[in-house]
């Protein structure tokens, strides 16, 4: 049976009995089709969306050119690293490629991970549902029976009728010891580098068993790794991984693929409003470095071999137990010191609150318990705000950088 006959059979509404002989006759053409779709997954999506029908569905998925490029690259290479800006549909495309792999490689075990298990579950669930709505053909490949596919708050697992499955894993020690044939690391800039290196990447270390019971370690699916993220900071695991894969693309171009893009592509495809980008740049709170990371796919960062790196700062950026006023509960001898970095005309004044707990031999333990930002106000208003904080914490000292413009703030601080 020719492939077109197979297509005609699939669109027929008549009940057609498929004997063993007819199924056997279809297999060679089905193998050709699967081999073709593995190289051209965008054409498989078109097929599942009914693009080949004489009257295609009016509301269905239509892929843009850049999306077709990504899908083909992600299916043809074992190691893929993509740095895309916001509004690039990167999560949608990443889950779409996993679902395509799950269908075209029977018995495959794939996963998604991100900064948190609930976040990964939310991404997987949202995008699978979106894809199944746009392309019902994908939904028909999933086993929705009771006890099969699961959709929970922090865990989702989609089981396909050919024995494949996709689930989400926590980027934590809880995932240690699990085994998958390949996976997707979504927004790897937000995932702890040590966990990725020691737990998540080793998960992708087994090969798919073929229908005849053998294994092909060279199959592109096996031990495959897809990293999709916005740009972040240099001197982090995410950036080091990118450099490692860039080297791989040079030394083993048949296995590695690096991709990137800027806000101009989603604007050209009308996925992002050009006026939004313009307004973002004109906004008073506009941060050029942040814009470069989020929309230009440019990595920010410290120089190589710096003593501190961006990942270390990110891990300690949020105070888990801030103190909002004086608290003498922990120890009677503890006291507070306020440190002020003065800003004006576009630069905020920042006040750091430290809790000092005296130790033996004259030493002390210092803890940062809160940070306050005073936005671009007159020095008199800044002085009033700082005095309120001083009395709120019953502070013993307030230290102000009086060099340069700081002397202006000091003049108002000494007023009664």
N, C-alpha and C positions, 0 to 999 in steps of 0.2 A: 504494500500500500504506500503510495507516494505521500509526502508530507502534506501537500495540499488536500489530498483525500482525508488525511488525519484531521486537518483543520475543518474541512467540510463536515466530518463526522462529529467534531466537537460542538459545532453550532446547530446541529440538527436537534429538533425537539422530539423526534421519534425514538422510541425505545428500540435499540439495536442490540441484539445478542452478540456478545463478543466471545467467540469460541477460542479454544487454545490455539488453533491454527491461525486465526485472524490476529490474535495478540502477538504470536511469534512473527507474523509477517510485518507487523508494525515496528517491532524492536529495532531493526537496522536504521529505519528512518528516524525513530525517536532518539537513537544514539547520536545520529548526525546533528539533529536539532539541538540536543543538549550540549554537544561539543561546540557548536556554533554560539549558543547563548552564553556559555562560560567565557567566551572571548568577547562577546558583544552583549553584555547584560542589559544595556539600554534597550536593545531590540527585544529581549525577553520581556522587559517591562511593557513595551509597546504591545507585544503579543498578549500578555495577561490583561492589558487594558482594552483589548479589542480593537486596536488600531487597524488590523488587517481586514476587519469586517466591511462588507459593502456599505453599511451604514453604521459607522463607529458611534459609541455612546457620546452624547453631547457633553456630559459632565464626567470627565475622566482626567487622569494625570497626563500632562504634556511636559516632557522634559526639555529644559534649555540646553544649549550646546555645551556650556561649561559643566553641567550636571552629567551629561553623557561622557565627557572626558574623565570626570572623577570616577564614575561607575566602572568604566573600562579599565582604568588604571588600578582601582582597588581590587578588581577580580583577577587581574593578570600578574600582580606582584605579591610576593609573600610578606614584604615589609613595607608599609605605607605610612607616611607622616604628612599630614595636611595642616597648614596654618591658614585659617580662613577668618575673615572679619565677622562682625555681627550681621544678621539678616542674610547670611549666605546659604541658609538651609542645610547647614552641615550636620546637625543631629538627624534630620529627616533622611538625608542621603546616606548617612552612616548606617542607620537601622535598615534602610532599604537594601543596602548591599549585603547585610547580614541575612535578611530574609531571602534574598535571591540565592545566596550561597546555600542556605539551609534547604531550599527547594531543589537546586541543581546538584547538590552533593548529598545524597541520602545518608542518613545515619550520622550526620555531622553534629558536633556539640560546640556551641558558640555562646559567648557571653558579652555583656556590656558592664563596664564599671566606670565610676566617676568619683567625685569628691566624697559623697556619702552614699550608703546603700539605698536610702529613700530617694535621693536625687537620681541615681541610676535607674531605679525602678520607675520613677515618674517619667523619665525620658523614654525608656523602652515602651512603657504602656501607652503613652501619648502618641508616639510616632507609629507604633504598630496599628493602633486604632485609626489613625489618620490615613495610613497607607491602605488599610483594608477598606476604608470608606471610598477612597479615590479609585482603588483597583480591587474590586470584589474578587477577582481571580486569586489574589493572594490569600484572602480570607478563606477561600475554599480549600486551600492547602493545609490549613491549621485544623487540628483535632480539637473541637470545642466541647467534646463530651465531658461529662462529670468525672472528676478524678484525673483529668488530663491537663489541659491548659489552666494555669492559675494566674490571677491578676489581683495582687494584694497591694497594700500600702508601701511596704518595704521589700517585697519580693514578687517578681513576675516570672513565669516560665511558660513559653509557648512551644507546644509539642506539635510537630508536623506529621502528616499522615505517612511520610516516608521514613519515619524514625528519627529525624533530626529534631533538635530543640535549641532554643535561645533563652537564656535567663540572665539575671543580673547578679553580680557578685559584689560584696562589700570590699572596699579598698582598706582592708584591715587584716589582722592576724587570723580572723575567723575564716578567711578564704584559703589559708595555708592547707596544702594537701589535696585540694580539688584539682581536677584534670579536665581540660577542654582542648579541642583541636585548634581553636583560634578565638580571637576576641577583639573587642573595640574598647579603647581607653578614651572616654569622652572628657574633654577639657582637662588634659593631663597636667596643665599648669596648676590646677587646684588639688592635685593628688600628691600625697606625701611620697617623695622620691625613694625613700628607703623601703616603704611598703611595695611600691611598684617593682623595684629591683629585686627584692627578696621574696615577695609573695605572689604578686599578680603575674609578672612575666614568666616565672616557672610554672604557672598553671597551664600555659600554652606549650606544653612539651610532649604531647602525644600525637600519634598519627591516626587518621580515620581508617577503619577496617572496611575494605572493599566487599562487595557482595559475595565474591568467591572466597572470602576469609583472609586474603593477603593484605599487605599494606604497601603503600607507595610513599616513602618519605619525601620524595621530590614533588609530590602533588602540592599545588600552590596553596590549598586550604590548610595543610598541616603546619602547625606551629606558626600560623600567620598572625601578624600583629598590625593593627590599624590604630594610629594615634591621630585624633582630630581635635584641634584646639584653637583658641585665639592666642595671640602672642602674649608672652609674659616677661619675666625678668631673666637676664643672663645669670650665669653662675647658679643655675638651678638644675635639678635633674631633667626637667622637661627640655631645657635648652641643650644640655649635654647629650640627651638622647637624640635630639635633632642633628647635632654635629656628627654624632656617631653614625646616623643613618645617611647623612650627606657623604661621609667617607665611604659607606657601603655602596651608595649609588655610583661612586666613581670606580670602586674596585670590583663590585659585583652588580653591574647595571641590570642584569636579568632578574635580580631578586628585590632590589630596592627602588622605591619611587618617592620623591619629595614633591609636594605641590603647595602652592600658595596663591593668595588673591587679596585684593583690596576692596574698599567700599564701591569702587567704580563699576565693578561687575554687577552686583545686585541693583545698583542704580540703573544701569543699562537695561537690565531685565525687568525693571519696574517692581522689584521686590523691596526696594528702599527708596524713600522719597529724597530727592536731591535737596529740597528745601530744608528737610530735617538736618541733613549734614551741614548745610550753610548756617542754620540757626544754632546748631551745636557749637560751631566755631566762634559765633558771635556772642554766645552766652558769657556772662560775666564770670561764671565759675569754670569756664573752659580750661582744661589742662592739656597742653600740647602733647606731653609725654603719654598720658593716658589715651588720648585720641589715636596716637601713633600705634599703640598696642592693640586697641579695640577695633580700629577701622583701617589702618594701614598695614597691619600684620608685621610691624617692626618691633623687635625685641629691645626692651630697655635694659639698662643695667650698668652694673658696676664693672670696673676693669677686671681683667683676668687676674686670678690669684689674690683677689681682695680678701682682707681678713674677715669681713662680714659679707654675706651675699643676700640677694633678694628673698630667697626661700626662707632663710633664718628670720628675716624681718616679718615675712608673711605669717609664719607660725606664731609669732608673738605680737601680732598687730592688734588682737582683740583681748581686752582684759576680761577674764572669765568671772572674777569676783570683785567688781569695782566697789569702792566706798564713796558714798555720796555726801557724807557729813562726818563730823567727829564721832569716833567710836572708841570707847575705852574698854570694851568688853574683852579684847584679846589679852591685853596686859596693861596694868596701871602706869607703867613707866614709858609706854610708847607715846610719841608725839609726832606732829606733822610739820613738814617744811614745804613751802610752795616755791617753785622755780618758774620764772617768767622770761620767755623770749619775745621781745617786742616787735610788732609789725605795724605797718601803716601803708595806705594807698596800694591796695591790691594784695598785701601780705598780712595774714591774720596774726594776731597776738595769741600765743599759746601758753597756757599755764599748766604745769605738771605738778600733781600732788603726790608727795612721797611720805610714806609712813616709816618712821625711824624707830627701831626697837633696840635699845642698848643691850650689849652683850658683855661678857666678862672681859677683863683686861682692857677696858676702854674702847673696845670695838663696838660696832652697831650693825644691825641688819636693816637694809633699806629696801622698801617695796614700793613700786609705782602703783598707786591705787586708783588714780583717775587722771584724765586729761581734759581740759576745757579750752575751747577755741572762741576767741572774741573777734567777731567779724568786722573789720574795717571801720571801727568807730572812732570818734574823737577821743583824744587822750583823757579828757575829763570823764567821759563815759566809761572808758576802759578802767580808769582808776577806781571809780565807784564799783564796777563789777568785781575787780580784784579784791577790794576791801571786803566786799560781801563774802567772797570765798575765804578770805583770811579768818573772819570771825566765825564762819560756818564750820570750819575745821578746827577752830581754836588753835591755829597754827602758832608755832614758836618762832618761826622765821619765814620771811619772804625774800627771795633772792631775785634781783632784776638786773638784766644786762643793761647797764647805763651808758655803754659806749654808743656813739653815734646818735640816732634818733631816740634811743632809750632814755636819754636824759630828760626829754620832754615829758615822758610818762612819770618819771621820778618827781619832777616839779609838782605835778598834780597829786601824787601820792602823799607828799609831805604836808599838803594842805589839810586843815582840820575841817 
